[in-house]
Amino acid sequence: MKEPIRKVTHKDGRTRYRMVVDVGTTPDGKRRQLTRTFDTKKEALAELARIRHEVHAKTFVAPTPLLLNELLDTWLKSATRDVEEGTASNYISALLPVRARLGDRKIQDLTEEDIEGLIDWMLTSGRRRGGRPGTGLGVRSVRLSLGRLRAALNLAVRRGLVVRNVAEHVTISRDAKKKAEANRADRTPWNEDEVRTFLTSTKGHRLYAAMMLALIAERPAEVCGTRWDEDVDLEGAGTIAIANTRTIVYDRTQDKGTRNKVVEKDTKTQAGRRTLPLPAPVHAALTQFRALQAQEKAAAGSAYQDSGYVLVDELGRPYKTDKLRREAYKLMAAAGVRKVRLYDARHATLSWMANNGVPDTVVSAWAGHTDLSFTKRVYVHPDPQSLKAGSEKLGELLSTP
């Protein structure tokens, strides 16, 4: 067989060695060749042996000028094809720091050290939006970015663009996790006394019923998405259906200042679609709120927007989740209770139910979870009252006759 290396003499008298080697076929069956030029024949022969070995072992990867940004575009097109708009937006956001740091690098030039440097940069100064720019991102955000980058590089491996995934074994350092835990805001849910204080202070406020809905373990997007006619039954069974959500999605295709748009959709999972019997105080609060809205509609006349949602302002305009949170924080401040996320108000309810004898299966179903262990692990917190009850039970066991 003819040796695929030939001697090339340039006009200036320099001699080089050009290698042309078969490296497989294209998807349409055509012959694929690779051409490389070397200063010495020895170098050309060594490279020829390496390439032939890798082609035979099916580990050969042809050189490509593909940039990481281009790979991320390809991966996003595939990964977001069948996901909700909010999920797609989260994927895009998670990859922004990756693009900022490494996007203009060739994927075949990336190393594990590059990925580790990316992680360190994100943890110390990678924030560009939200909070204070130039500060570190949270561990959760960094973990999400790393996960999306791994997935994109896995695609490159599958398509034969890189030999291996250089992000596969990169992790967030233990020290960074400890620091993040130390700096993490206190998210201890309200205890029973704080819930009662908040409700006592809020009773009589226009948003009392909305706060009640948050406290019966509805997510903010579920509270905002609840509709009177389709979801609330005050006359018959006395139930509320969680079947619709209104959430905010960041859309970068829009002009600045208008990128936060409302997306209305079904619940995230089948378990999330549930019908809850209304506790008597919530039933009463919703009844009063509906009567108040009827008065507001009559007073506003044609200016009233009859949107059909439960949570609306005085002109019938539905709330967004960010407005609901802001109003809730104002009410917390007025009540003199700790400022907690509305999600933590949901945690408080589920913890109280679990710590007061409600079966785990009921608590999980009430929360809209498919995984019982997830409910217990993430949402159920032992509060001082439940620990005291446990102490009293232990006292019965340990008491001597």
Protein Blocks (a to p, Z undefined) as FASTA:
>chain_A
ZZfbdcdddfkopacddddddebjcfkopacddddddfbfklmmmmmmmmmmmmmnopac
cddfbdfklmmmmmmmmmmmmgcfklmmmmmmmmmmmmmmmmmpcfklpcfklmmmmmmm
mmmmmpfgghjehiacdfklmmmmmmmmmmmmmmmmmnopafbdfklmgccdfklmmmmm
mmpccfbdcdfklmmmmmmmmgopaklmmmmmmmnopafklmmmpcfklmmcfklnopad
dfbdcdddddfkbcehilpccdddddfblklpccddddfklmmmmmmmmmmmmmmmmmnm
mmpccehpabdcfkopacdfklmmmmmmmmmmmnopacddfklmmmmmmmmmmmnopafk
lmmmmnopablklmmmmmpccdfklmmmmmmmmmmmmpcZZ
